[in-house]
Amino acid sequence: MASNKIKILIIEDEKDIGELVQFNLENLGYDISLANNGELGLELARKNKHDLILLDLMLPGIHGLEVCRIIKSDNNINSIPVIMVTALGQEENIVKGLESGADDYITKPFSFKILYARIKSVLRRDNLEGGNKKREINIFDIKINLINREVFVKNKLIKDLTFTEFQILQLLASHPGWVFTRYQIINKIRGENHPVTDRSIDFQIVGLRKKLGDAGSDIQTIRGVGYRFKNNDS
């Protein structure tokens, strides 16, 4: 009989860390697989259906960034969200990880409470929540009607949102707590190779925050990385 547990693959070469995270997540009811290198991690990812991958960057053999790129270029597994776990906390390393396809990141050393919050945030997806495709997003004081493309703040209609502003708000509010680089935002709202620059995304964010008023502060700037919509843990 198939298990209904959420399946998480941990790719971590430090045995103590991998086993500690495995122990804590199994106690929370997750089904955990553990790989100590990128090659085995890719093998397990392709062999078993996972709902999430926790991926260390500093791996022996294939580097974690390359593992992430391989996962995201494989049509059979590229829909699996990846949380990058790294001791490399410099901005350029985080940006490289996100632009390789990672959905979020957490830096070592980390508290398990923060890791668990990130996992819950990333797993907050339509295919895990069940039900029909969302028609509306309600988060804090903002309501987004996805059918009529209308935005309300405290039940007041926000007028004159541009197409791009609405797309950015929908993207960020659909994934509270997720950090998106400017490059990821461009690709997700306009598609690859669209002539939009990083600076134009910043300009759109400024305009969007202004139109949202006080609720505009819910869109947070992650310095040197990009933007996210806040959640209860941020």
N, C-alpha and C positions, 0 to 999 in steps of 0.2 A: 504493500500500500504506500503510495507516494506521500511524502511529508509536506505539510502546508507551511512549514517554517520558512522564514526568509533566509536565503542562503548567501553567506558572505565568504568571499575568498580573501585571505590575508597573504600577501606576498612580502615576506620580511625575513632577512637573513640573520638577524640577531635573535637567537633561539629564545632567550629569556623574555624579550619584549613580545615576540610572536605568541608564545605560549600564555603569557599573562593576558594579552588582549583576547586570545581565544577563550581562555577560562572565563573572563568577565562577560564576554558576549554570549557564550553558551549558557551562563547562568541567567541571562536575560531572555533566553528562549530562541536565540538564533542558531542556525545550522552552519557550522564553521568548517572551512577547509583551510589548510595551512601549507604554504610552499616557501622554501628557504632560498629560492633563486628565481630569476626571470624565466628561464627555460621551463622549469617545472610549473611555474605560475601560468604560463601561456598554455601548457599542456592541459592543466586542470580547467582553465577557463574555457577551452574548446571542448573538453570532454563532458563537463557538467554544467548545467544551467545555473548561473548565479544571478543574484539580484543586485549585488554590489561588490566592488573590489577595493580593498585597502592596499595601496601600493607604495612600498618604500622606494626611495630614489637610489640610494647608495647600495646597489646589489652587486654581487659578484657575477662575472659574465656579462650578460646583457644589462645595460644600465636601465634604471626605472623609466627614464624619459623615453627610451626606445621601446620598452615594453608597452608603455601607454600608447605610443604611436602605432605599434603593431595591432593592439587591441582595437583602436579607433579606426583602423583601415581594413579590418576584417568584418565583412558584412554579417557574419554569423554571430559576432559577439560585440559589435561596436555600440549596441544600445545599452550595454551594461555601464552604469555610472561608476566612475573611478574617483576615489578620494586619495590624493597624494599625501603620503606621510614622509616627512623629511626633516633632517637635522640642518639642512641648508635653508636658513631663514632669510637670506638676502633677497631683495626684491627681484633681481634679475632671474634667480633660480625659480622663484614662485611664478613669475610671468612665463618662463620657459615651460614649466609644468602645466600651467593652465592652457597655454597655446598648443601644447602637444595633445590636448584633448581631455585633460583631467577636469572633473566637474567641481572639485573643491580641494582644499589643501589644509593640512594641519602640521605644525612644526613641533619637533621634539625639543625638549621634553614636553609632554602634554598631560593634562589631567584626564582621567577616564570620563569624567562628567562632560568635559568639552568634546571629547571624541564621540561620545554617545549622542550629544546634541547635534553634531555635524552629521552623523549617520542618520538620525531621524529626519533631519532637514533634507538630505539628499534622497532618502527613500520616500519623501512626500510627493509621489508621482501619481498620475492618474491610473497607471496600470497596476499599482499596488493598492491604491485606495478603493478601486472597483467603481462600478457604476458607469453611467454614460458620460460622454465627454462634457466637460464643464461648460455651462452657459454663463456663469458669473463667478467673479472672484471677489470675496469679501475679506479684507485684511485691515485691521485697525480701523481707521475712520474712512477708508477708501472702498468703494464698490465699483467694480468694472463689469459692465454688461458686454459680453463678448459677441453677442448677436447684433446688437444695435451700435456697438462701438461707442458706448457712452461711459463717462467716468463721473462718479459722484463723490464728493467729500462731505461727510456729515449730511448726507441726503441732498446736497446742493450740486446741481449739474455744473460741471466744469466745461466751459465753452472754448471753442477755438483751438483745441488740441490738434496739432498736425498729425498726419499719418504716421510719421516716424516717432513722434513723441508717444503716441498711443502704443505703437509696437514695442518701444523700449519699456514703457510702464508695464505692459502685459507680460513681457519676458521676465522682468525683475520680480514683479509681484507674484508670478506663478511659481517662483523658486525662492522663497524668503530664506535669507542666510547664505545663498549661493553667491560666490564672487565671480563676476564675469569681467574679463579683460575687454578693452575697447574693440580689439580684433574679433573676439567672440561675439560681441553685440552686433557688430557690422555683419558678420557672416550669418547670424541667426535671424536677423530682421530683414536683411536685404539679399542674402545669398552671397556666394563667393565671387570675388573679382568685381564687386560693385564699386564704382568710383566714389567711395566715402572715406574720409580720413579720420584718424583718431581725434583730431581737433574738432571735427564736425560733431562727433559724438558728445564731446564735452559741451559744445554749444547747445545741443539738443537737451542735455541734462539740465543745464542752467535754465533754459526756457520752461522745461517741464516742472522743475521745482518751483519756479515763480508762479506758475498757473495753479499748482496744487496748494499754495499758501503754506500754512503751518505743517500740513501733511507732507510737504516736500522734503522735510528732514528725515522722512522714512527711507529715502534713497540716500545711502551712505557711500562716501568716497573712501576707497581703500587705497591709500597713498602708494603710488608707484605700481599699482596693479590694475584697478578698475573700479567697478561699482557693484553694490548689492542692495537688495531691499532688506531692511532689518527684520529680524524675527524676535521671538520672546527671549532668545538666548544671546542677542547681540545688542 
